[in-house]
Amino acid sequence: MTPRTLTRAAVAGFAAVALFGSAACGSGFDDSANDTKQSGGPASLQILIGSSGEAETKAVQDAAARWASSSGNTATVTPAQDLTQQLGQALAGGTPPDVFYVDASRFADYASVGALEPYGDKISNKDDFYESLRTTFTYDGKLYCAPKDFSTLALEINTDLWAKAGLTDADVPTTWDQLTAVSEKIKAKKMVALALGDTRDRIGAFMVQNGGWLMSKDGKQPTADTPENLQALQYVKSLLTNGYAKFPKQLDAGWSGEAFGKGKAVMTIEGNWIKGALQNDFPNVKYKVVPLPAGPKGQGTLSFTQCWGVAAKSKFKDQAIKFVEAMTAGDQQMTFAKAFGVMPSRQSVRDQYTGAFPADKPFIDGAAYAQGPVNAPKMDSVLRDLEAGLQGLATGDPKTILANFDKNAKAALGG
């Protein structure tokens, strides 16, 4: 199964329209969320997850069964066929599951219309969650939900091709200048240096490395059109125009991991989901993982995460929060990590995780300097327009791409 973080599924338009339309018409979640009658007795929790496959489904179902057995409640875990669509329909129809996965890229949409219960402050030791993850799930100053797990981007290097290009461990790039230098050497050997995804979820890392990003920390103001972001996109454009980096479609691949697995590029920038994909599809590829090269303003990467959302309309909020508490306990997170390859969102089990998975250290270290997704509502069309601009970056104007984002984002936020 394609890892869920590789690409974002297209938003179910009609579900989103229904969700936001109901709020706009005065029948939104804020009106009735606080009036939902709570049940103090045994709960029958409905849990909707966006599963990466059988291993994740079984692990969550087993954990839910253990919690239900020990607490005297029942908990039914359902893997969604299309989480965005099914959740959007359920929320709009007023019959949401009690607990559900919320992707960081959708979080602000749900929080802004009152669909989520802001329970974050009720979770034990909330400061144990990585700060970058807490920031991702904070809206209007409130921590809404507990981060479930996360992943970050790092640099993967095909060690056989690296040696074939005459490079050694001393050549591993730690800065943009070094990345350019090794890319030049690789190109001289008639190879492609870097397979790079043509989306903000990959190219955006360069903005962070130069001290920039698309939105302000509070998600209220677009901040794309800045000298920092311009320099970052100009650098990425130089990699593309010099032939050092190529997008997956230029390498006859669906995503960068496939191009890397086929040996069409010496390096790629992907998250820790690439491990399973390479093991399944390209088991003979030898590679190592290192941190992304730092930019002029230091290290930077992107984080991808989900939280455990609790429905504002749930009749079992107290029990739902206790369920989330159990799912985000350190030992349970380690069980999930071993079952289906996610990284725990709690810092207290970091050493335990790196002890079990030493090759993943660059990914988990990235939490300290990671940037989460755009955290503002109603941004779907704005982000689609940005993606189109980035896909044409090799021949496009970086300044125009950034200015268009700011203009479109201001209009969306103002509307």
C-alpha atoms as one frame of an Amber mdcrd trajectory, in Angstrom:
protein
   0.000   0.000   0.000   1.270   3.476  -0.791   2.389   5.146   2.464  -0.216
   7.729   3.407   2.326  10.478   3.795   3.699  10.269   0.263   0.869  12.167
  -1.286  -2.198  13.813   0.140  -5.413  12.282  -1.098  -7.596  14.711  -2.998
 -10.034  16.424  -0.676 -13.593  15.219  -0.998 -15.038  18.489  -2.214 -18.670
  17.834  -1.506 -17.911  16.667   2.028 -15.837  19.755   2.730 -18.529  21.994
   1.266 -21.137  20.292   3.423 -18.978  20.649   6.505 -18.204  24.320   6.056
 -21.587  25.111   4.540 -23.397  23.856   7.614 -21.233  26.046   9.811 -21.829
  29.064   7.593 -25.579  28.563   7.730 -25.711  28.799  11.492 -25.983  25.091
  12.192 -22.280  24.744  12.859 -20.604  22.834  15.617 -20.091  25.748  17.983
 -23.843  26.159  18.383 -24.472  22.716  19.750 -21.182  21.182  20.831 -21.474
  22.310  24.430 -25.085  21.134  24.629 -24.307  17.530  23.711 -25.594  15.418
  26.577 -22.747  13.443  28.076 -22.997   9.847  29.176 -21.182   8.985  32.391
 -21.704   5.222  32.125 -19.833   2.680  30.030 -19.086   4.118  26.620 -19.455
   2.502  23.244 -16.719   4.377  21.383 -16.594   4.519  17.600 -13.051   5.106
  16.329 -12.273   5.943  12.680  -8.678   5.613  11.484  -6.841   6.192   8.220
  -4.750   3.069   8.185  -1.524   2.479   6.266  -2.344  -1.222   6.033  -3.178
  -4.403   7.902  -0.368  -4.037  10.436  -1.617  -0.637  11.613  -5.266  -1.708
  11.655  -4.499  -4.777  13.774  -2.234  -2.856  16.167  -4.860  -0.170  16.842
  -7.671  -2.716  17.161  -5.618  -4.772  19.629  -4.759  -1.674  21.694  -8.408
  -0.553  21.687  -9.541  -4.019  22.817  -7.066  -3.956  25.722  -8.274  -0.511
  26.793 -11.928  -1.503  26.512 -11.368  -4.676  28.529  -9.563  -2.877  31.352
 -11.941   0.126  31.461 -15.298  -1.596  31.092 -16.113   0.242  27.850 -16.369
  -0.969  24.275 -14.306   0.440  21.406 -14.899  -0.326  17.732 -12.027   0.603
  15.393 -12.922   1.064  11.718 -10.275   1.675   9.026 -11.598   4.259   6.549
 -11.488   3.698   2.795 -11.102   7.477   2.388 -10.682   9.200   5.746 -11.147
  12.774   4.500 -14.366  11.940   2.671 -15.890   9.695   5.348 -14.989  12.021
   8.194 -16.232  15.082   6.313 -19.568  13.415   5.639 -19.943  12.189   9.230
 -19.119  15.592  10.708 -21.429  17.399   8.301 -24.217  14.888   8.996 -23.955
  15.365  12.747 -23.047  11.723  13.427 -19.250  11.773  13.799 -17.199   8.954
  15.302 -16.144   9.699  18.874 -12.429   9.486  18.104 -10.673   9.778  14.751
  -7.348  10.460  13.091  -6.925  14.102  12.072  -4.179  14.847   9.564  -2.186
  18.013  10.276  -3.052  19.337   6.815  -6.809  19.137   7.643  -6.661  20.136
  11.303  -7.343  23.866  10.946 -10.381  23.189   8.750 -11.989  21.040  11.446
 -10.931  23.232  14.381 -12.144  26.438  12.735 -15.768  25.216  12.526 -15.896
  23.773  16.040 -15.944  20.128  14.959 -13.179  19.173  17.421 -13.252  19.084
  21.200 -10.204  21.081  22.438  -9.086  18.533  25.014  -5.301  18.902  24.710
  -4.819  20.408  28.162  -6.501  17.383  29.757  -3.862  14.908  28.542  -1.198
  13.928  31.098   2.236  15.463  30.629   1.259  17.293  27.442   4.658  19.030
  27.353   6.214  15.622  26.717   4.925  15.853  23.122   7.503  17.472  20.842
   6.974  21.225  20.711   6.748  21.285  16.912   3.896  18.749  17.086   2.053
  20.660  19.802   2.308  23.811  17.690   0.853  21.957  14.710  -2.310  21.062
  16.658  -2.783  24.433  18.345  -5.523  26.689  16.987  -6.425  30.106  18.422
  -4.056  29.447  21.302  -5.614  26.100  22.325  -3.991  22.676  22.053  -6.853
  20.728  20.511  -5.613  17.170  20.295  -2.762  14.829  21.188  -0.232  14.113
  18.417  -0.428  10.434  17.484   2.996   9.964  15.911   5.080  11.757  13.292
   7.641  11.589  10.542  10.172  14.035   9.142  12.236  14.364   5.986  15.892
  13.327   5.742  18.412  12.670   2.969  18.729   9.108   1.694  21.941   8.129
  -0.105  22.378   5.032  -2.305  25.755   3.848  -0.996  26.665   1.775  -4.068
  25.988   4.662  -6.472  27.749   7.066  -4.083  30.902   4.952  -4.279  30.504
   4.592  -8.049  30.572   8.396  -8.283  33.912   8.359  -6.441  32.450   9.807
  -3.243  33.187   8.826   0.364  31.655   9.485   3.779  33.644  12.717   3.866
  31.563  13.977   0.922  28.158  13.607   2.618  26.667  17.106   2.206  25.833
  19.080   5.339  25.254  22.465   3.629  23.675  23.735   0.412  27.111  24.526
  -1.008  28.255  20.969  -0.337  25.062  19.579  -1.868  25.789  21.576  -5.020
  29.415  20.392  -5.074  28.604  16.666  -4.761  25.767  17.022  -7.267  28.238
  18.433  -9.776  30.550  15.438  -9.260  27.652  12.991  -9.626  26.461  14.676
 -12.830  29.996  14.417 -14.224  29.634  10.636 -13.836  26.443  10.781 -15.976
  24.128  10.173 -13.013  21.274  12.179 -11.476  22.204  13.466  -8.043  18.803
  14.058  -6.422  15.253  12.796  -6.959  13.106  15.572  -5.505   9.330  15.560
  -5.032   7.658  18.458  -6.883   5.441  19.556  -3.975   5.571  21.952  -1.041
   5.937  18.863   1.168   9.489  18.429  -0.147  10.577  21.785  -1.615   9.258
  23.578   1.478  12.104  22.108   3.533  14.517  24.445   1.721  12.440  27.444
   2.847  12.712  26.319   6.474  16.479  25.865   6.095  16.680  29.537   5.127
  14.523  30.782   7.986  11.324  31.090   5.939   7.900  29.464   5.654   4.557
  29.998   3.954   2.519  31.143   6.960   3.013  32.956  10.260   3.230  30.806
  13.388  -0.380  31.554  14.363  -1.659  30.712  10.877  -3.197  34.168  10.439
  -0.857  35.734   7.870   0.741  34.412   4.670   4.516  34.915   4.708   5.625
  33.372   1.410   6.801  36.479  -0.437  10.015  37.107   1.532  13.700  37.310
   0.631  14.353  34.098   2.622  11.805  32.061   0.670  12.883  33.629  -2.616
  16.509  32.630  -2.024  15.377  29.095  -1.150  13.329  28.666  -4.333  16.105
  30.190  -6.425  18.463  27.584  -4.975  16.076  24.710  -5.763  15.583  26.136
  -9.251  19.375  26.098  -9.749  19.467  22.400  -8.809  16.767  21.717 -11.408
  18.153  23.856 -14.228  21.680  22.436 -13.763  20.288  18.917 -13.981  21.419
  18.093 -10.441  17.860  17.448  -9.228  14.966  15.967 -11.164  11.311  15.562
 -10.330   9.958  11.972 -10.209   8.034  12.282 -13.477  11.296  13.200 -15.240
  12.674   9.891 -13.970   9.633   7.823 -15.025   8.612   7.343 -11.407   5.462
   7.974  -9.395   7.371   9.375  -6.413  10.959  10.030  -5.380  11.277   6.779
  -3.432  10.492   4.790  -6.559  13.093   6.706  -8.587  15.615   6.137  -5.789
  14.735   2.449  -5.547  15.209   2.002  -9.302  18.677   3.544  -9.052  17.721
   6.554 -11.175  19.116   9.002  -8.623  21.931   8.788  -6.088  20.031  10.719
  -3.376  16.476  11.555  -2.464  14.612  13.529   0.194  11.881  11.466   1.850
  10.509  10.526   5.248  10.926   7.339   7.252   8.065   5.725   5.323  10.659
   5.077   2.602  12.041   2.219   4.732   9.035  -0.013   4.258   8.605   0.952
   0.623  12.215   0.067  -0.254  12.086  -3.137   1.773   8.948  -4.234  -0.079
   9.754  -3.076  -3.610  13.545  -2.704  -3.800  15.013  -4.961  -1.075  18.486
  -5.050  -2.634  19.093  -1.289  -2.530  21.773  -0.379   0.003  21.373   3.097
   1.435  21.963   5.246   4.460  20.006   8.111   5.993  21.563  11.437   7.023
  20.088  14.809   8.085  19.061  17.213   5.341  21.833  19.674   4.439  21.527
  22.906   6.387  20.711  26.134   4.614  22.119  29.621   5.238  19.960  29.942
   8.376  20.600  26.456   9.738  18.970  23.048   9.816  15.378  22.607   8.711
  12.974  19.859   7.773   9.236  19.265   7.517   7.122  17.161   9.837   4.063
  15.101   8.963   1.758  14.135  11.771  -1.746  13.240  12.810  -3.582  13.675
  16.074  -6.312  11.780  17.859  -9.343  14.002  17.310 -12.314  13.855  19.681
 -15.651  14.945  18.221 -17.216  18.015  19.813 -20.550  16.203  19.413 -19.450
  12.964  21.090 -21.630  11.755  23.987 -18.585  10.096  25.506 -15.961  12.857
  25.662 -14.492  11.869  29.034 -14.125   8.244  27.994 -12.782   9.292  24.562
 -10.077  11.395  26.236  -9.135   8.439  28.457  -8.908   6.286  25.344  -6.535
   8.821  23.715  -4.520   8.931  26.946  -3.977   5.178  26.653  -3.139   5.324
  22.943  -0.507   8.047  23.464   1.215   6.498  26.496   4.921   5.972  25.859
   4.847   2.182  26.022   1.844   2.018  23.692   3.569   4.339  21.214   6.596
   2.028  21.202   4.279  -0.924  20.528   2.832   0.971  17.548   6.351   1.907
  16.344   7.407  -1.737  16.290   4.144  -2.828  14.657   3.951  -0.395  11.738
   7.003   1.867  11.662   5.801   5.208  13.057   7.866   7.468  15.335   6.485
   8.192  18.838   5.277  11.734  19.477   6.465  11.687  23.111  10.023  12.820
  23.804  10.289  10.555  26.860  10.571   7.444  24.651  12.974   8.957  22.150
  16.035   7.081  23.478  14.039   3.863  23.616  13.026   4.404  19.979  16.522
   5.199  18.682  17.834   2.196  20.621  15.371  -0.038  18.782  15.767   1.742
  15.415  19.245   3.348  15.313  19.095   4.007  11.559  16.110   6.313  12.157
  18.019   8.748  14.353  18.233  11.465  11.633  14.437  11.363  11.290  13.672
  11.674  14.989  16.405  14.296  15.499  14.565  16.381  12.917  11.738  16.993
  15.399  13.909  19.684  16.996  13.958  21.809  13.835  10.862  20.662  11.922
   8.090  22.797  10.449   4.532  21.420  10.320   2.076  21.929   7.440   0.175
  25.130   6.645  -2.122  25.530   9.642  -4.908  27.708   8.283  -8.445  26.808
   7.146  -9.890  27.105   3.624  -6.498  26.789   1.963  -7.105  23.846  -0.398
  -7.346  25.797  -3.658  -4.527  28.124  -2.566  -2.225  25.172  -1.957  -3.209
  23.495  -5.228  -2.220  26.673  -7.063   1.111  26.720  -5.192   1.770  23.100
  -6.179   1.153  23.945  -9.832   3.675  26.759  -9.558   6.294  24.548  -7.913
   5.856  21.867 -10.565   6.897  24.477 -13.127   9.729  25.881 -11.004  12.512
  24.921 -13.445  11.181  27.404 -16.005   9.039  29.560 -13.707   9.656  32.700
 -11.681  10.091  31.972  -7.949   9.060  35.530  -6.995   5.760  35.193  -8.884
   5.039  31.797  -7.293   5.510  33.242  -3.801   3.589  36.465  -4.481   0.665
  34.478  -5.905   0.515  32.350  -2.764   0.340  35.402  -0.519  -2.339  37.049
  -2.655  -4.475  33.899  -2.821  -4.007  33.078   0.869  -5.021  36.584   1.940
  -8.178  36.285  -0.143  -9.012  32.864   1.331  -8.397  33.949   4.906 -10.260
  37.204   4.405 -13.227  35.315   2.940
